[in-house]
Amino acid sequence: MTHEPSASGNVRPNRHVVGRWLFSALFAAVGAWSFGATAVSLVRARGDGWATIAFISVFGLAFAAPFALAAYFCFRGRYRDLFMVGAGAAAVVLLGLGFTIPQDLGVMDAAHNWKGGGPWRPPVLLALSFLLLTGPFYLAGGFLRACWRFASRRFPNAGTPV
């Protein structure tokens, strides 16, 4: 039901339906703008070679697709899926932070400048390198798993089409 009667007999729109439509339109507008900006960049870069065109295509689609998915899921009322789109974008940011923070802290530089260790130094450096390579992936995966559990308990995923 999209309208509810008020005390004065007037019919006013349901705030949840209006909000869902507005957020769907907002996500769709950002997605369309992103697709349009990608298309303009592709037209401008057609003389720069296939590698540039491929990079712009992949990067543009990777940026615009979450907004298009968010518009669709918000329009359909699939809030659990909408939350997971946001969690996926946040996991990508968390993955990037997981790679840059140890580098900015100088963890590998400190390990290379470590005096001592003798024959244990190469295996320790190998284990540290493996941890710094795989750790951010486990961190992002754990974050996504926690978000999925939260979303499955808190958000409905079924809604009537508008």
N, C-alpha and C positions, 0 to 999 in steps of 0.2 A: 504494500500500500504506500503510495507516494505522497498522499495528502492526509492530514489529520484535522478534524474539525476543532475549532477553538471554542471558548465559552461564548463568544459573541455570534457564533454561527458561521463565521468566515472560515474558509478552508485555507490552511497555510501548508507550505511544503514541508516534507519530512527533512530535518536537518542532516540526517545520516546519508540520505540519498543525494541531497544537494552537495554535501561534502565529498562524497565518493565521485560524483560527476566532475566537480571542480578539480580534485586531485588527479583524476584520470586525464582531464584536459591539460593540466599543468605538465604531467609526465609526458603526455603525447606531444605537447608543444616543444619541450626540451629535446625529445627524441627526434622529432621532425627537423628541428633546427640543427641538431648534430648530423643527421643524414644529409641535410642540405649543405652544411659547411664542408662535409666530406666530399660531396659531389663537386662543389666549387673548387676545392683543393685538387681533386683529380683532374679537372679540366685545365687548371692552371699548370699542373705538373706533367702534362702529357709529353712534353719535350725533354723531361729530365731522365727518362729511362724507366725500364720495367721494375727495377728494384724500388725506386721511389714510389711508383704507383702501387705496388704491392704493399709497401709499408703503410702508406696513407690509407689504403683500403682496410687492412687488418686493424690498424689503430682506430680508424673511424668507426668501424663496426663494433669493435670492443668497447668503445665509449658510448655509442648510441644504443646498443642492444639492451643494456640494463634499464634505460629509460623507457624503451618500447615495451619491454616485459612488465615493468612496473605499471605502465598505463593499462595494459591488458588485464593484469591481475587485479588492479584496483577497480577497474570497470566491472569485472566479473564478480567482485567481492571475495576473492581468494586471498585473504589477508595473511595466511600462513605462508603461501608462496611469495607474496609481496615482501614479507619480512625476510624470507630467505634470499631474495634478490639483493636486498640491502646488506644482509649478512655476508653474501658472496663478495660484494664490493668492499666491505670492511675487511674481509679476510685477505683480499689482494693488497690493501694498504698495510695490514698487519704483516703480511709476508715481506713487503718492501722494507718495513721498519726492522723486521727480524734480520734482514741482511745488512742494513746500513748501520744499525746501532753498534754491533760488535766491531765493525770496521772503524767507526768514528771513535770508539773507545780505545782502539789500538791493541786489541786482544792478540792478533797474530804477530804484530810487531814486538809485543812484550814476550811472546813465546819464542820468537826467533832470537831475541837478545838475551834469553835466559842462559845464564852461565851455570854449567854443571849438567847433571843428568846422565852424562856418559853414554852408555849404550842404550839407555831408555829414552833418550831425546827423540830419535826418529819415530818410534811408535807413539810417543805422547803427542808429537806434532801431527802425526797422521790421524790419531783419534780426535784431536781438537779440530782439525780441518774437516773431518767427517761430521762432527757435531755441529760446527758452524754452517755446514752445507745442508744437512738434513733437519736441523733444529727448527728453522723457520717454517718448513713445510709441516712438521708435526704440530707446531704452535698454531698455524692457520687451520689445520685439520681439526685440532681440538676445539678451536673457537667455533668452527662450523658445526661440529657435533653438539656443542653446548647450546648454540643458537637453535639447532633443529629440535633438541629436546625441549627447550623453552617454548618454541613456537608450537610444537605439537600439543603441549599442555594448555597454552594460553589463547591461541588464536583459532577462530573457526576457518575452515577452508571451503565451506560450501555456501553458496549464496544463489539467490534467484537472479537470472540474467535481467538486466535492465532493459 
